[in-house]
Amino acid sequence: MTSDSTPRRTNPVGGALDLRAALIERIGGYMSAHAIGVAAELGLADLIGSGSRTSEELASDTQAHEPSLRRLLRLLVSDGIMTEPRPGQFTLTEIGSQLRADSPGSLQNFARMFTDPLFLTSWQGLRHTVTSGERAFDHAYGSGVYAYLAGHPETSALFNEAMSEESRHSAAQLAAEFDFPDSGTLIDLGGGDGTLLTAILRSRPGLRGVVFDSASGVAEAPATLRKAGLADRCEVQAGDFFESVPGGGDLYLIKSVFQDWGDDESRAILRTCRAHMPESATLLIVGSVLPETADTSTPVMFLTDANMMVTTGGRERTESEFRAMLEETGFTVRSVGDRDAGPLSVIQAVPAVAS
Ligand SMILES: C[S@@+](CC[C@H](N)C(=O)[O-])C[C@H]1O[C@@H](n2cnc3c(N)ncnc32)[C@H](O)[C@@H]1O
């Protein structure tokens, strides 16, 4: 097996055994997820890097119980995250390399966040959600996700890091799909720690920016902008997009936000945007656009959709659902990006002109 080979997912024998193995693997999906989360927590990918390490070395570096760690590593091998070229020696596959903190598309914090007890406990309440329609997260924790994060700075910092990992990666796709202007003001609503705006402003020296998010959401934004040397071109504003958003922008970007909210709340956010943005401004919604019927081509979107159902009460949407929501809240849709171009689509809308 080379380090890049696609993991074998099912028993090669064929027939009924194959089908049973295929389902058992899926039933055990939470075990695999947990194994990846522990690998991320222990920093195993950083320790292995581009070389190879033995389970003894890794156990000594992480103060782990070697026989148990070795079994964890072998599970990760069976899942295509690592290889075991010689007994007890481990290297990363291309997929597993994304758990390294220095990987350009690192998912280390993403893996930690989504296997954190916060999410695992919520998912244990899936049945509650499916039978009652209520958010399992609120049922378990007594408040919504963002209210919880506001009171738990450490988890909030991990959440913001996980989001910014995703944004760092998608910034390139976004820059390729949308030709940002080199002047005016771009306002990133729910912009978190400013990672996405930083990437855009770096490529557009004449553009100014505003990162807008809740107080806990923007907590790390000033440091991100300072580090990028952009503090003089970008403001940070804390606020609540149900109440108001900054006025005077030319472009309003809102990425991976509507998935967090149900239809009523999403319409409320859009109405706030409509009320505060100039008539000449453009709204750019960036996120997943679900296919009209489910298929196996985009499992990540359906995972996110179900995760939102359980945790935030939000949902992913189809193009027709986005169009209806925008039209109801006073926008005209200019374009919807090609769903095949990547996991994120850009929807451009402008304030509708009253006729
Ligand atoms: C899923 S994250 C997306 C972050 C960022 N746009 C990205 O794509 O990485 C949603 C963001 O919405 C922010 N948010 C939640 N409720 C908010 C509110 N009432 N007002 C402003 N921002 C809010 C969160 O703090 C969080 O940063």
The ligand as an SDF file (V2000), in Angstrom:
LIG
                    3D

 27 29  0  0  0  0  0  0  0  0999 V2000
  -20.4370   28.6120   11.3200 C   0  0  0  0  0  0  0  0  0  0  0  0
  -19.6580   30.0570   11.8450 S   0  0  0  0  0  0  0  0  0  0  0  0
  -18.9920   30.7050   10.3260 C   0  0  0  0  0  0  0  0  0  0  0  0
  -17.8450   31.6320   10.5750 C   0  0  0  0  0  0  0  0  0  0  0  0
  -17.2000   32.1800    9.3040 C   0  0  0  0  0  0  0  0  0  0  0  0
  -18.1110   32.9600    8.4980 N   0  0  0  0  0  0  0  0  0  0  0  0
  -16.6250   31.0400    8.4950 C   0  0  0  0  0  0  0  0  0  0  0  0
  -17.1720   30.7220    7.4430 O   0  0  0  0  0  0  0  0  0  0  0  0
  -15.6250   30.4560    8.9190 O   0  0  0  0  0  0  0  0  0  0  0  0
  -21.0190   31.1790   12.1400 C   0  0  0  0  0  0  0  0  0  0  0  0
  -20.6080   32.5140   12.7250 C   0  0  0  0  0  0  0  0  0  0  0  0
  -21.7870   33.2700   13.0400 O   0  0  0  0  0  0  0  0  0  0  0  0
  -21.5290   33.9950   14.2340 C   0  0  0  0  0  0  0  0  0  0  0  0
  -22.7820   34.4070   14.8920 N   0  0  0  0  0  0  0  0  0  0  0  0
  -23.6720   33.6040   15.5270 C   0  0  0  0  0  0  0  0  0  0  0  0
  -24.6890   34.3350   16.0110 N   0  0  0  0  0  0  0  0  0  0  0  0
  -24.4300   35.6290   15.6890 C   0  0  0  0  0  0  0  0  0  0  0  0
  -25.1470   36.8470   15.8850 C   0  0  0  0  0  0  0  0  0  0  0  0
  -26.3330   36.8600   16.5270 N   0  0  0  0  0  0  0  0  0  0  0  0
  -24.6290   37.9850   15.3790 N   0  0  0  0  0  0  0  0  0  0  0  0
  -23.4260   37.9580   14.7210 C   0  0  0  0  0  0  0  0  0  0  0  0
  -22.7100   36.8270   14.4850 N   0  0  0  0  0  0  0  0  0  0  0  0
  -23.2120   35.6700   14.9690 C   0  0  0  0  0  0  0  0  0  0  0  0
  -20.7330   32.9940   15.0630 C   0  0  0  0  0  0  0  0  0  0  0  0
  -20.0540   33.6150   16.1290 O   0  0  0  0  0  0  0  0  0  0  0  0
  -19.8200   32.3920   14.0220 C   0  0  0  0  0  0  0  0  0  0  0  0
  -18.6070   33.0880   13.8960 O   0  0  0  0  0  0  0  0  0  0  0  0
  1  2  1  0
  2  3  1  0
  2 10  1  0
  3  4  1  0
  4  5  1  0
  5  6  1  0
  5  7  1  0
  7  8  2  0
  7  9  1  0
 10 11  1  0
 11 12  1  0
 11 26  1  0
 12 13  1  0
 13 14  1  0
 13 24  1  0
 14 15  1  0
 14 23  1  0
 15 16  2  0
 16 17  1  0
 17 18  1  0
 17 23  2  0
 18 19  1  0
 18 20  2  0
 20 21  1  0
 21 22  2  0
 22 23  1  0
 24 25  1  0
 24 26  1  0
 26 27  1  0
M  CHG  2   2   1   9  -1
M  END
$$$$
